[in-house]
Amino acid sequence: MKKIGLVRMDTSHPFTYGRVMDENPELGLAYTMVYDDGFRTDEEVEWFVKKCGMEGRAKTIEELADKTDVGFIQGCNWDKKFDYARPFIERGKPVFIDKPFVGSVKDIARVRELVKNGAKILGSSASRYAHEISDFLALPVAERGEILSVNIIAGVDEFNYASNACEALSEIADSRAVSCRYIGSAERDGGKCELFCVRFENGVVGTYCVCLTKWHPFRVTIMTTKTSCIFTIDSAAVYKSILSRLSESLHTDTVKTADVERLINVTEFMLCGKRSRDFENGREVKISELSPDDYFDGDEFERYYEAHAPMIYCDR
């Protein structure tokens, strides 16, 4: 059994991951201790400790890293994730970084340096590992054709939740993105969406459309040289998929999740889209044009998330 040190309980993911691990003991994974310095109350943290049968609550991340095998960094503020991961990495222990993986050009450089120095970093969005995607990619190219374009829709914000859609897009394209441009937005009856276009090295063109006012399921359309395929990702099933990959990675000391460069690349093209929208009047922006000033603001998002987060760690 791999002992997981959980960092932050901001979102519903720890609850959902904990349930899936409990229902599937063959995964050999369990939350063992938690460190939480976020907005969840002591009552919520203690409730979850008891619910998961954890050994207790760590007073510091260093204590958490000493007493567990792997860190699961699951806070909502992406700017803090690699500070939380540092004690695990310093002890030679792997870390799982929940989505969004990284939010700025500056932190991308930091992550690359960590990996260069031997850090084992796993990630990130469960949507990347949806069985609908893996089933499609497993079809022989002679049968399904070469991919020409991919479109995916999602809600409900420009980065935190949209990163799920973009990781799925990255997985399907199966190539490095080189640029992104903002296409435009639409507003009607209190609803608003934004549309972006991504170009990949292998010639695939991808678009992602994000509704900023309402949750939408991940609906995917793939056009190939032979046919088209349309499906909706089963959001309830993706957690078992990612935990299966994490379990195999941790128990075999191999990496069965996407490599770090592929995860970083998602943030890169999303930053290109943001720059195209905010500063370039919709011009296509190449990743090579990004600067250290390009970022999504994790602190701002944490304040927003805290203000709108319901109590979920309690008996219902």
QUIPETA-V983785 format. One record per pair of residues at least 12 apart in sequence whose ideal C-beta (glycine too) atoms are under 7 Angstrom apart, sorted by the first residue. I is the first residue (numbers start at 1). GAP is how many residues later the second one is. Records with the same first field share a line. If there is no record, write none. Layout:
# QUIPETA-V983785
I = GAP + GAP
This chain:
# QUIPETA-V983785
1 = 27 + 29
2 = 26 + 27 + 67 + 68 + 248 + 249
3 = 27 + 29 + 65 + 66
4 = 25 + 26 + 27 + 28 + 64 + 66 + 68
5 = 27 + 28 + 59 + 60 + 63 + 65 + 66 + 67
6 = 25 + 28 + 66 + 68
7 = 28 + 54 + 64 + 65 + 66 + 67 + 68 + 77
8 = 28 + 30 + 66 + 67
9 = 25 + 27 + 29 + 31 + 35 + 36 + 39 + 304
10 = 28 + 29 + 30 + 65 + 66 + 295
11 = 63 + 65
12 = 300
13 = 61 + 85
14 = 34 + 60
15 = 297 + 298
16 = 223
17 = 222 + 226
18 = 13 + 34
20 = 219 + 220 + 223
21 = 222
24 = 216
27 = 216 + 217 + 220
28 = 219 + 223
29 = 214 + 218
31 = 21 + 23
32 = 22 + 23 + 36
33 = 21 + 22 + 23 + 24 + 25 + 31 + 34 + 35
34 = 14 + 15 + 20 + 23 + 24
35 = 23 + 26 + 29
38 = 37
39 = 267 + 270
40 = 273
44 = 267 + 269 + 270
45 = 12
47 = 266 + 267
48 = 265
61 = 23 + 26
62 = 25
65 = 22 + 23 + 26 + 28
69 = 24
70 = 23 + 24 + 25 + 26 + 180
71 = 14 + 17 + 22 + 24
72 = 24
73 = 12 + 22 + 23 + 24 + 25
74 = 24
76 = 84 + 225 + 226 + 229
77 = 221 + 222 + 224 + 225
78 = 22 + 24 + 25 + 220
79 = 24 + 219 + 220
80 = 218
81 = 16
82 = 25 + 28 + 29
85 = 12
89 = 25 + 30
94 = 26 + 28 + 156
95 = 26
96 = 26 + 27 + 150
97 = 24 + 26 + 27
98 = 26
99 = 25 + 26 + 64 + 65 + 68
100 = 59 + 60 + 63 + 167
101 = 22 + 23 + 162 + 166
102 = 162 + 165
103 = 56 + 164 + 192 + 193 + 195
104 = 190 + 191 + 192
105 = 166 + 185 + 186 + 187 + 189 + 190
106 = 186
108 = 156 + 159
111 = 149 + 153
115 = 145
121 = 139
122 = 124 + 127 + 133 + 135
123 = 134 + 140
124 = 43 + 139
125 = 38 + 39 + 42
126 = 112 + 113 + 115 + 116
127 = 37 + 40 + 41 + 91 + 106 + 111
128 = 39 + 40 + 43 + 130
129 = 109 + 112 + 113 + 116
130 = 38 + 103 + 104 + 108 + 111
131 = 106 + 110
132 = 99 + 101 + 102
133 = 35 + 38 + 39
136 = 86 + 93
144 = 80 + 82 + 83
145 = 79 + 80 + 81 + 82
146 = 78 + 79
147 = 25 + 26 + 57 + 75 + 77
148 = 56 + 75 + 76 + 77
149 = 55 + 56 + 57 + 74
150 = 19 + 22 + 23 + 54 + 56 + 70 + 72
151 = 56 + 70
152 = 13 + 16 + 17 + 56 + 66 + 67 + 68
153 = 56 + 63 + 66
154 = 56 + 62 + 64
155 = 55 + 56 + 59 + 60 + 61
156 = 55 + 56 + 58 + 59
157 = 55
158 = 52 + 54
159 = 111 + 137
160 = 141
162 = 46 + 48
163 = 103 + 107
164 = 54
165 = 43 + 53
166 = 42 + 100 + 104
167 = 99
168 = 50 + 52 + 65
169 = 29 + 37 + 39
170 = 92 + 95 + 96
172 = 50
173 = 27 + 31 + 33
175 = 25 + 26 + 27 + 29
176 = 24 + 25 + 89
177 = 21 + 22 + 23 + 88 + 91 + 92
178 = 21 + 22 + 23 + 108 + 109
179 = 20 + 93 + 105 + 106 + 107 + 108
180 = 16 + 17 + 18 + 89 + 92 + 93 + 96 + 105
181 = 15 + 16 + 92 + 95 + 101 + 102 + 103 + 104
182 = 14 + 91 + 94 + 95 + 100
183 = 12 + 13 + 14 + 99
190 = 23
191 = 20 + 22 + 23
192 = 20 + 21
193 = 16 + 17 + 18 + 19
194 = 16 + 18
195 = 12 + 14
196 = 12 + 77
198 = 71
217 = 15 + 18
218 = 14 + 15 + 17
219 = 13
220 = 13
245 = 12
268 = 19 + 22
269 = 18
271 = 19 + 23
272 = 13 + 14 + 15 + 18
275 = 19
